[in-house]
Amino acid sequence: DLLYIALAFVSEVTGTISGFGSSTFFVPAAVLLETFGFVLALTAILHCFGNFSKIFIFRKHFPKELIVRLALPSVILAGAGAIASSYVSVGLLTRLLGLTLIFVSLASLLRKKEATKISVTSASAICGLSGLMTGLVGTGGAIRGMGLTALALDRHSFVALSAAIDLGGDLIRAAIYLNKGYMDWSQWFYIPALGVAAILGATSGKYILSRINQKQFKQLVSLFVLISGIMMVFS
């Protein structure tokens, strides 16, 4: 139990710094310790606490004009993915996603010129795919991170917007996972513990984020995407 809480804290710190959310790091590590269904439930609960915390912490940088167009497809497809999670074999899907993330992140890290900024419509499609993968396999933040990076957002706005997009889908999939019985309610004590880990992790992440510049942030996002891809391939 203590290992899970420590993992949640570290995942929330890295998730805040990268802007992906904690599931990118929590899921590949947690599935080594517990059943996949239980990990999905824990991740959704941790995400809800973490995203509420990040929205509050970074509220001054919140880009309201983008939230509806980017969040709506993500929320709808996260719910669809959560419903399908008990019917789809996710092993091969997860590895294919991991390989894609490795390729995209290496291309970004090795690129010498600044990438072309994409349209909001393209970013919306990427966020929708991110939501679908989050519902299916518990993690899709790295996909969303690459899309938001291509919008050339300020790092603080990036984290705030990413958390807001993620939150709606997290609430829906958490309810679906619990309804499917992925988590036994005798394990209720995880909920407040995950809440504390999420708040402390998001606060620590903001402290670190304030000490790096925009260029370093973009490189950090690409590096975390690469790590996430490797973890998904080999977990």
C-alpha positions in Angstrom: 0.0 0.0 0.0 2.8 2.4 0.9 4.6 1.6 -2.4 1.4 2.4 -4.3 1.1 5.8 -2.6 4.8 6.6 -3.2 4.3 5.7 -6.8 1.3 7.9 -7.1 3.2 10.9 -5.7 6.2 10.4 -8.0 3.8 9.9 -11.0 1.9 13.1 -10.1 5.2 15.1 -9.9 6.4 13.8 -13.3 2.9 14.1 -14.7 2.7 17.8 -13.7 6.1 18.6 -15.1 5.4 16.9 -18.4 1.7 18.0 -18.6 0.5 14.5 -19.4 -1.1 13.5 -16.1 0.1 10.8 -13.7 -1.3 7.8 -15.6 1.5 7.9 -18.2 3.9 6.8 -15.5 1.6 5.2 -12.9 0.0 2.6 -15.1 3.0 0.8 -16.6 4.6 0.6 -13.1 1.4 -0.3 -11.2 0.4 -3.2 -13.5 3.5 -5.0 -12.3 2.0 -5.1 -8.8 -1.8 -5.5 -9.3 -4.5 -6.6 -11.7 -5.1 -4.4 -14.7 -8.7 -3.6 -13.8 -7.8 -2.5 -10.3 -5.0 -0.3 -11.7 -7.4 1.4 -14.1 -9.7 2.3 -11.2 -6.9 3.6 -9.0 -5.5 5.6 -12.0 -8.9 7.3 -12.7 -9.3 8.3 -9.0 -5.7 9.6 -8.8 -6.2 11.5 -12.0 -9.4 13.2 -10.7 -7.6 14.5 -7.6 -4.5 15.5 -9.6 -6.4 17.3 -12.4 -8.5 19.3 -9.9 -5.3 20.3 -8.1 -3.5 21.4 -11.3 -6.5 23.4 -12.6 -6.5 25.2 -9.3 -2.8 25.7 -9.1 -2.5 26.9 -12.7 -5.8 28.7 -12.9 -4.3 32.1 -13.9 -2.9 30.5 -17.1 -6.1 28.7 -18.1 -6.8 29.2 -21.9 -10.7 29.2 -21.8 -11.1 29.7 -25.5 -9.7 26.2 -26.3 -11.3 24.1 -23.6 -14.6 23.1 -25.3 -13.1 22.3 -28.7 -10.3 20.1 -27.2 -12.1 18.6 -24.3 -15.4 17.4 -25.8 -14.0 14.7 -28.2 -11.6 13.6 -25.4 -14.4 13.2 -22.8 -16.8 11.4 -25.2 -14.1 8.9 -26.5 -12.7 8.3 -22.9 -16.2 7.1 -21.9 -16.4 4.9 -25.0 -13.0 3.5 -24.3 -13.9 2.7 -20.7 -17.0 0.9 -21.7 -15.0 -1.2 -24.2 -12.2 -1.8 -21.8 -13.5 -5.2 -20.6 -14.2 -6.4 -24.2 -10.9 -5.4 -26.0 -7.6 -7.2 -25.7 -5.3 -4.2 -24.9 -1.9 -5.9 -24.8 -1.1 -5.5 -28.6 -2.8 -2.1 -28.7 -0.7 -0.8 -25.9 2.6 -2.0 -27.5 1.6 -0.5 -30.9 0.9 2.8 -29.1 4.2 2.6 -27.3 6.1 2.1 -30.6 4.3 5.1 -32.1 5.2 7.3 -29.2 8.9 6.2 -29.4 9.0 7.1 -33.1 7.3 10.5 -32.6 9.4 11.5 -29.6 12.7 10.6 -31.2 11.7 12.6 -34.3 10.9 15.6 -32.0 14.1 15.3 -30.0 16.3 15.0 -33.1 14.6 17.8 -35.1 16.8 20.8 -35.6 14.2 23.2 -36.8 11.1 24.3 -34.9 8.1 22.2 -35.8 5.2 23.8 -37.7 2.3 24.8 -35.5 -0.8 22.7 -36.1 -4.5 23.8 -36.2 -6.9 23.6 -33.3 -9.0 21.1 -35.4 -5.9 18.8 -35.7 -5.2 19.1 -32.0 -8.9 18.3 -31.2 -8.6 15.0 -33.2 -5.4 14.1 -31.3 -7.1 14.8 -28.0 -10.0 12.6 -29.1 -7.5 9.7 -29.7 -5.9 10.4 -26.4 -9.2 10.1 -24.6 -10.0 6.8 -26.4 -6.7 5.3 -25.4 -7.1 6.6 -21.8 -10.4 4.8 -21.5 -9.1 1.6 -23.0 -5.7 1.2 -21.4 -5.7 3.8 -18.6 -3.1 6.1 -20.2 -3.2 8.4 -23.2 -1.7 11.6 -21.9 1.5 11.3 -24.0 -0.6 11.5 -27.2 -2.4 14.6 -25.9 0.9 16.1 -24.9 2.3 15.8 -28.4 -0.8 17.5 -29.7 -0.7 20.4 -27.2 3.0 20.9 -27.7 2.3 21.4 -31.5 0.0 24.2 -30.5 3.0 26.1 -29.1 1.3 26.8 -25.8 3.1 28.4 -22.8 4.2 25.6 -20.4 1.8 26.8 -17.6 -1.2 27.0 -20.0 -0.2 23.6 -21.4 -0.5 22.0 -18.0 -3.7 23.8 -17.1 -5.4 22.9 -20.4 -4.2 19.3 -20.3 -5.6 18.8 -16.8 -9.0 20.3 -17.8 -9.3 18.2 -20.9 -8.4 15.1 -18.9 -10.8 15.8 -16.0 -14.1 15.2 -17.7 -13.0 11.8 -19.1 -11.5 10.8 -15.7 -14.8 11.4 -13.9 -16.7 9.4 -16.5 -14.3 6.5 -16.7 -13.9 6.3 -12.9 -17.7 5.9 -12.5 -17.7 3.2 -15.3 -14.7 1.3 -13.8 -16.2 1.3 -10.3 -19.6 0.2 -11.8 -17.8 -2.7 -13.5 -16.4 -3.8 -10.2 -12.7 -3.1 -11.0 -12.2 -1.9 -7.4 -13.5 -3.5 -4.2 -15.0 -0.9 -1.9 -13.2 -2.5 1.1 -10.2 -0.7 -0.3 -11.8 2.7 0.3 -8.7 3.9 2.2 -6.8 4.3 -1.2 -9.1 7.3 -2.1 -8.0 9.8 0.6 -4.4 8.6 0.3 -4.4 9.1 -3.5 -5.9 12.6 -2.9 -3.0 13.6 -0.6 -0.4 12.2 -3.0 -2.0 14.0 -5.9 -2.1 17.4 -4.2 1.5 17.1 -2.9 2.7 15.9 -6.3 1.0 18.6 -8.3 2.4 21.3 -5.9 5.9 19.9 -6.2 5.6 19.7 -9.9 4.7 23.4 -10.2 7.8 24.3 -8.1 10.0 22.4 -10.5 8.2 23.7 -13.6 8.7 27.3 -12.6 12.5 26.8 -12.7 12.8 25.7 -16.3 12.3 27.7 -19.5 9.9 27.1 -22.5 12.6 25.4 -24.7 13.6 23.1 -21.9 9.9 22.3 -21.3 9.4 21.2 -24.9 12.5 18.9 -24.7 11.3 17.5 -21.4 7.8 16.7 -22.9 9.5 14.8 -25.8 11.7 13.0 -23.4 8.8 11.9 -21.2 6.9 10.8 -24.3 9.9 8.6 -25.2 10.0 7.1 -21.7 6.3 6.5 -21.7 6.6 4.7 -25.1 9.4 2.4 -23.8 7.4 1.6 -20.7 4.3 0.7 -22.7 6.3 -1.5 -25.1 8.0 -3.5 -22.3 5.5 -3.4 -19.4 
